[in-house]
Amino acid sequence: MPEQDYVWLPREDVLQFEEIEALIDIFLGEGVDKVRLTGGEPLLRRDLPVLVRALAERERVRDLALTTNGVLLAEHAHALKDAGLHRLTVSLDTLHHDRFRSLARFDELDRVIAGIDTASPLFGGLKIDTVVIRGVNDDELVDLIEFGRARNAEVRFIEYMDVGGATQWSMDRVVSRTQMLDTVAQRYGPPVPIIEADSSAPARRYRLDDGTVFGIIASTTAPFCSDCDRSRLTADGMWYLCLYANEGKDLRRALRSGTAPAEIASMIRAVWEQRRDRGAEERLAGGARSPLIPLDRLRRDPHLEMHTRGG
């Protein structure tokens, strides 16, 4: 959860489903073929399966995925599957109730597990994303791998990143990919890297001797900016090319002002062709690191918080 006194996005600024579809159609026309609904928490959006169905019916959407915190997943999993959702990722940072409450400010661990148990038979290859923080949950890597194995889910460990609302971030709280692999190796033996054809995927995947697969996203210590082909459209229509970007392009304003789709497409193309974002690499090269955005600035600008950087 973000800071307690964060700023909400004005409801009238949030894109309607028709506006989301219109902008996605423009992106599809420019070559995008993968769409992920994330957040914030997308399952809080009323009638979300309606949007999922509309996107799933577009032939140019080759991959349609959703990331959720899982709290509402049990009651929505079947509707999402029926609507045509292809893939599902659930964020789960701990299997301990007290840690869950400390991280999320409420204890909904049982509901998250129930959501995963409901969804895993419906969505083959369900993924579980875990942000690993030293002194918080770095002793749970093996437990989480076993939890995922029991549910035919692939766990992806994510290095703690200094973006958005990570106001308590510090480099000494980061558990690196190398350290994670050492921890896993102590229990299972050395994991074997899996060679992937899709080099732009953020996770590097590994296989254990029994065939269990897990992934690590090393955004902090081994950033992959040069391979990144992703961008984010926020719930209120701001387009960001990088998680570390301080500024985005306001596509909602263009859409609501009546700008023709071809002109918006030209705008998107021009911005993308000038893309020079290397946020994670620049932060790594800069040496001593502190949280990216000071807390007082996070409180003034909701777009700098990670709960608004989803889309």
C-alpha positions as CSV (number, residue, x, y, z in Angstrom):
1,M,0.0,0.0,0.0
2,P,1.1,3.6,-0.6
3,E,1.6,6.2,2.1
4,Q,-1.4,6.8,4.3
5,D,-1.8,10.4,3.1
6,Y,-1.3,9.8,-0.6
7,V,-3.4,11.6,-3.2
8,W,-6.2,9.8,-5.0
9,L,-6.7,10.2,-8.7
10,P,-9.9,12.3,-9.4
11,R,-12.6,9.8,-10.5
12,E,-13.6,12.0,-13.5
13,D,-10.0,11.7,-14.8
14,V,-10.1,7.9,-14.9
15,L,-10.5,6.5,-18.3
16,Q,-13.8,4.8,-19.2
17,F,-13.7,1.4,-20.8
18,E,-14.5,2.8,-24.2
19,E,-11.6,5.2,-23.9
20,I,-9.2,2.4,-22.8
21,E,-10.3,0.4,-25.8
22,A,-9.8,3.3,-28.2
23,L,-6.3,3.9,-27.0
24,I,-5.4,0.2,-27.0
25,D,-6.7,0.1,-30.6
26,I,-4.3,2.8,-31.5
27,F,-1.4,1.0,-29.8
28,L,-2.4,-2.2,-31.6
29,G,-2.2,-0.4,-34.9
30,E,1.4,0.6,-34.0
31,G,2.4,-3.0,-33.5
32,V,1.6,-3.7,-29.8
33,D,0.3,-7.3,-29.4
34,K,0.6,-7.8,-25.6
35,V,-1.7,-6.2,-23.1
36,R,-1.5,-6.5,-19.3
37,L,-4.0,-5.0,-16.9
38,T,-2.3,-4.2,-13.6
39,G,-2.5,-1.5,-11.0
40,G,-3.1,-0.4,-8.3
41,E,-5.6,-3.2,-8.1
42,P,-7.5,-3.9,-11.3
43,L,-10.2,-6.1,-9.6
44,L,-11.4,-3.0,-7.8
45,R,-12.6,-1.7,-11.2
46,R,-16.4,-2.4,-11.5
47,D,-17.3,-4.8,-14.4
48,L,-13.7,-5.5,-15.2
49,P,-14.6,-8.8,-17.1
50,V,-16.5,-6.5,-19.6
51,L,-13.2,-4.8,-20.5
52,V,-11.4,-8.2,-20.5
53,R,-13.9,-9.6,-23.0
54,A,-13.7,-6.6,-25.3
55,L,-9.9,-6.8,-25.4
56,A,-9.8,-10.6,-25.7
57,E,-12.0,-10.3,-28.8
58,R,-9.4,-8.2,-30.6
59,E,-7.5,-10.5,-32.9
60,R,-4.3,-8.4,-32.7
61,V,-4.1,-9.0,-28.9
62,R,-1.9,-12.0,-28.9
63,D,-1.4,-12.1,-25.1
64,L,-3.8,-10.7,-22.5
65,A,-2.7,-10.9,-18.9
66,L,-3.7,-9.4,-15.5
67,T,-1.8,-8.8,-12.3
68,T,-3.7,-8.7,-9.1
69,N,-3.1,-8.6,-5.3
70,G,-5.4,-11.6,-5.1
71,V,-7.7,-10.3,-2.4
72,L,-10.8,-10.3,-4.7
73,L,-9.6,-13.0,-7.0
74,A,-11.6,-16.0,-5.7
75,E,-14.9,-14.2,-6.5
76,H,-13.8,-13.0,-10.0
77,A,-11.5,-15.8,-11.3
78,H,-14.2,-17.7,-13.2
79,A,-15.7,-14.5,-14.8
80,L,-12.2,-13.5,-15.9
81,K,-11.6,-16.9,-17.4
82,D,-15.0,-16.9,-19.2
83,A,-14.3,-13.4,-20.5
84,G,-11.1,-14.7,-22.3
85,L,-8.2,-13.6,-20.0
86,H,-5.1,-15.6,-21.1
87,R,-2.8,-15.3,-18.2
88,L,-2.8,-14.3,-14.5
89,T,-0.2,-13.1,-12.0
90,V,-0.8,-12.7,-8.3
91,S,1.4,-10.6,-6.1
92,L,2.2,-12.3,-2.8
93,D,5.2,-11.2,-0.7
94,T,4.8,-13.4,2.3
95,L,3.1,-16.5,3.7
96,H,3.1,-15.0,7.3
97,H,0.0,-13.2,8.6
98,D,2.0,-10.7,10.7
99,R,4.3,-9.8,7.8
100,F,1.4,-9.5,5.4
101,R,-0.3,-7.0,7.7
102,S,2.9,-5.0,8.1
103,L,3.4,-4.8,4.3
104,A,-0.2,-4.3,3.3
105,R,-1.7,-2.6,6.4
106,F,-4.3,-5.2,6.5
107,D,-4.3,-9.0,6.8
108,E,-6.0,-10.6,3.8
109,L,-3.5,-13.5,3.4
110,D,-6.2,-16.1,3.6
111,R,-8.3,-14.4,0.9
112,V,-5.2,-14.2,-1.3
113,I,-4.4,-17.9,-0.9
114,A,-8.1,-18.7,-1.6
115,G,-7.9,-16.7,-4.8
116,I,-4.8,-18.5,-5.9
117,D,-6.3,-21.8,-5.1
118,T,-9.4,-20.9,-7.1
119,A,-7.5,-19.5,-10.1
120,S,-4.6,-21.9,-10.5
121,P,-6.7,-24.7,-12.0
122,L,-8.3,-22.2,-14.4
123,F,-5.1,-20.4,-15.6
124,G,-2.3,-22.7,-16.6
125,G,1.1,-21.3,-15.7
126,L,-0.3,-18.9,-13.1
127,K,2.6,-16.8,-11.8
128,I,3.2,-15.5,-8.2
129,D,5.3,-12.3,-7.9
130,T,7.3,-11.8,-4.7
131,V,9.3,-8.6,-3.9
132,V,12.2,-9.8,-1.8
133,I,13.3,-7.5,1.0
134,R,16.1,-8.2,3.4
135,G,15.0,-8.6,6.9
136,V,11.4,-8.9,5.9
137,N,10.8,-12.0,3.8
138,D,14.2,-13.1,2.5
139,D,13.9,-16.2,4.6
140,E,10.8,-17.4,2.7
141,L,12.2,-18.1,-0.7
142,V,12.1,-21.9,-0.3
143,D,8.6,-21.8,1.4
144,L,7.3,-19.7,-1.6
145,I,8.7,-22.1,-4.1
146,E,7.1,-25.0,-2.4
147,F,3.8,-23.0,-2.1
148,G,3.9,-22.4,-5.9
149,R,4.9,-26.0,-6.7
150,A,1.8,-27.3,-4.8
151,R,-0.4,-25.1,-7.0
152,N,1.3,-25.5,-10.3
153,A,2.3,-21.9,-10.2
154,E,5.6,-20.3,-11.1
155,V,7.1,-18.0,-8.4
156,R,9.1,-14.9,-9.6
157,F,11.3,-13.2,-7.1
158,I,11.8,-9.5,-7.7
159,E,14.6,-7.4,-6.4
160,Y,13.4,-4.5,-4.2
161,M,13.2,-1.5,-6.5
162,D,13.7,2.2,-5.7
163,V,10.7,3.5,-7.6
164,G,7.3,5.1,-6.9
165,G,6.2,4.7,-3.3
166,A,9.1,2.6,-2.1
167,T,9.8,5.3,0.5
168,Q,11.6,3.0,2.9
169,W,13.9,1.7,0.2
170,S,17.6,1.5,0.8
171,M,20.3,-0.5,-1.0
172,D,21.1,-2.6,2.0
173,R,17.6,-4.0,1.9
174,V,18.0,-5.3,-1.6
175,V,18.6,-9.1,-1.9
176,S,20.4,-9.5,-5.2
177,R,19.7,-12.2,-7.8
178,T,23.1,-13.9,-6.9
179,Q,22.1,-14.0,-3.3
180,M,18.7,-15.4,-4.1
181,L,20.2,-18.2,-6.2
182,D,22.7,-19.0,-3.4
183,T,19.8,-19.3,-1.0
184,V,17.8,-21.6,-3.3
185,A,20.9,-23.7,-4.1
186,Q,21.5,-24.4,-0.4
187,R,18.1,-26.2,-0.3
188,Y,17.8,-27.7,-3.8
189,G,21.3,-27.6,-5.4
190,P,22.3,-25.2,-8.1
191,P,19.4,-24.0,-10.3
192,V,19.9,-24.5,-14.0
193,P,19.3,-21.3,-16.1
194,I,16.7,-21.7,-18.8
195,I,17.6,-20.2,-22.2
196,E,14.6,-18.1,-23.4
197,A,13.9,-17.1,-27.0
198,D,12.1,-14.0,-25.8
199,S,15.0,-11.8,-24.6
200,S,12.7,-8.9,-23.7
201,A,11.0,-10.9,-20.9
202,P,12.0,-9.3,-17.5
203,A,12.4,-12.5,-15.6
204,R,15.4,-14.9,-15.9
205,R,14.0,-18.4,-15.3
206,Y,15.7,-21.4,-13.6
207,R,14.9,-25.1,-13.3
208,L,15.4,-27.2,-10.2
209,D,16.4,-30.9,-10.4
210,D,12.8,-32.0,-10.0
211,G,11.6,-29.8,-12.9
212,T,10.2,-27.0,-10.8
213,V,10.7,-23.6,-12.5
214,F,11.1,-20.2,-10.8
215,G,12.1,-16.8,-12.1
216,I,14.1,-13.8,-10.8
217,I,13.6,-10.2,-12.0
218,A,16.9,-8.4,-11.2
219,S,15.8,-4.9,-12.0
220,T,18.0,-3.3,-9.4
221,T,21.4,-5.0,-9.6
222,A,21.2,-6.3,-13.2
223,P,18.8,-4.0,-15.1
224,F,17.6,-4.9,-18.6
225,C,16.8,-1.4,-20.0
226,S,18.4,-2.2,-23.4
227,D,16.0,-5.1,-24.0
228,C,12.9,-3.4,-22.5
229,D,10.0,-3.0,-25.0
230,R,7.3,-2.1,-22.5
231,S,5.4,1.1,-21.6
232,R,2.6,1.9,-19.2
233,L,-0.8,3.6,-19.8
234,T,-2.1,4.7,-16.4
235,A,-5.7,4.5,-15.3
236,D,-6.1,8.2,-16.1
237,G,-4.4,8.1,-19.5
238,M,-0.8,9.1,-18.8
239,W,1.7,7.2,-20.9
240,Y,5.0,6.4,-19.3
241,L,7.9,4.8,-21.1
242,C,9.8,3.8,-18.0
243,L,9.0,3.0,-14.3
244,Y,11.6,5.6,-13.4
245,A,10.2,8.3,-15.6
246,N,9.1,11.5,-13.8
247,E,7.0,12.7,-16.7
248,G,4.6,11.1,-19.1
249,K,2.5,11.9,-22.1
250,D,-1.2,12.8,-21.5
251,L,-3.1,10.7,-24.0
252,R,-6.4,11.2,-22.2
253,R,-6.3,14.9,-23.0
254,A,-5.7,14.2,-26.6
255,L,-8.5,11.6,-26.8
256,R,-11.1,13.8,-25.0
257,S,-10.3,16.8,-27.0
258,G,-11.3,15.0,-30.1
259,T,-7.9,14.4,-31.6
260,A,-8.1,11.9,-34.5
261,P,-6.8,8.4,-33.8
262,A,-4.3,8.8,-36.6
263,E,-2.9,11.9,-35.0
264,I,-2.7,10.2,-31.6
265,A,-0.9,7.3,-33.3
266,S,1.6,9.8,-34.8
267,M,2.1,11.3,-31.4
268,I,2.8,7.9,-29.9
269,R,5.2,7.0,-32.7
270,A,7.2,10.2,-32.4
271,V,7.6,9.7,-28.6
272,W,8.6,6.1,-29.0
273,E,11.1,6.7,-31.7
274,Q,12.8,9.3,-29.5
275,R,12.8,6.9,-26.5
276,R,16.1,7.1,-24.5
277,D,14.9,5.8,-21.2
278,R,17.5,3.9,-19.2
279,G,16.2,4.6,-15.7
280,A,17.4,1.5,-13.9
281,E,20.8,1.5,-15.6
282,E,21.3,5.1,-14.8
283,R,20.4,4.6,-11.2
284,L,22.8,1.6,-10.9
285,A,25.6,3.6,-12.6
286,G,25.1,6.6,-10.3
287,G,26.6,4.8,-7.3
288,A,25.1,5.7,-3.9
289,R,21.3,5.4,-4.1
290,S,18.4,6.8,-2.1
291,P,14.7,6.5,-2.8
292,L,13.9,7.8,-6.2
293,I,11.2,10.3,-5.2
294,P,11.2,12.2,-1.8
295,L,8.1,11.5,0.3
296,D,6.9,15.1,0.2
297,R,6.8,15.0,-3.6
298,L,5.0,11.7,-3.6
299,R,2.3,13.3,-1.5
300,R,1.9,16.1,-4.0
301,D,1.8,14.1,-7.2
302,P,-0.2,10.9,-7.4
303,H,1.5,9.9,-10.7
304,L,4.7,9.3,-8.9
305,E,3.2,6.5,-6.7
306,M,3.4,2.9,-7.9
307,H,-0.3,2.4,-7.2
308,T,-1.0,4.8,-10.1
309,R,1.8,3.6,-12.4
310,G,0.0,0.4,-13.3
311,G,-2.6,0.8,-16.0
